[in-house]
Amino acid sequence: DQQVKQNSPSLSVQEGRISILNCDYTNSMFDYFLWYKKYPAEGPTFLISISSIKDKNEDGRFTVFLNKSAKHLSLHIVPSQPGDSAVYFCAAGDRGGANSKLTFGKGITLSVRP
Amino acid sequence: GAGVSQSPSNKVTEKGKDVELRCDPISGHTALYWYRQSLGQGLEFLIYFQGNSAPDKSGLPSDRFSAERTGGSVSTLTIQRTQQEDSAVYLCASSLGVLSYGYTFGSGTRLTVV
């Protein structure tokens, strides 16, 4: 049972345009959400996070939106740059749980065309 | 070191052999995680260590998998009698501790069982 779903395996956008990466979750206990970015042959690196008490968090070109009622979050990148081309993982955690284990989605491969 | 170090970076082994994967976490990080990413899949949780507490082994897929963490630092993931379905990238991450989702991942070990 996949608790964090990234249903689109890939996304291609033109440089300068907006990239929107979507993520859905099923576990209502999740209250903290993160996006990680991964380049080939490297480990994932933390990008941005959001707590369930917020519906938006912004950091430079990156904004994460959370819709708790729909159990949906999205990552917006604007403007997109070729260096943003990578695999993006959505992850969720339950801060009321006994540990800091995260549940990850399958990832979305973003390609930004020059 | 400055980051999480994993060795080897690549490992090819014959079916039925045992393998050991090593992780050196960031100094001072009390939490250590092992995840794996099989082809086309997300990051699958395997095991979590926090300080001197008993590890959370709930993600280990079979009793052929085991892990230990010596002195609260270096961790070794051992896979006995490897099978082809064990082929994956094994990722180690560390963080400051419970409820700290600021994972730092290593670059991973790509395991291929032939």
Interface residues (C-beta under 8 A of the other chain):
Chain A: Q2 V4 Q6 Y32 L34 Y36 A41 E42 G43 P44 T45 F46 S49 F89 A91 G93 R95 A98 N99 S100 K101 L102 T103 F104 G105 K106 G107
Chain B: V4 A31 Y33 Y35 G40 Q41 G42 L43 E44 F45 Y48 Q50 D56 L91 A93 S95 G97 V98 L99 S100 Y101 G102 Y103 T104 F105 G106 S107 G108
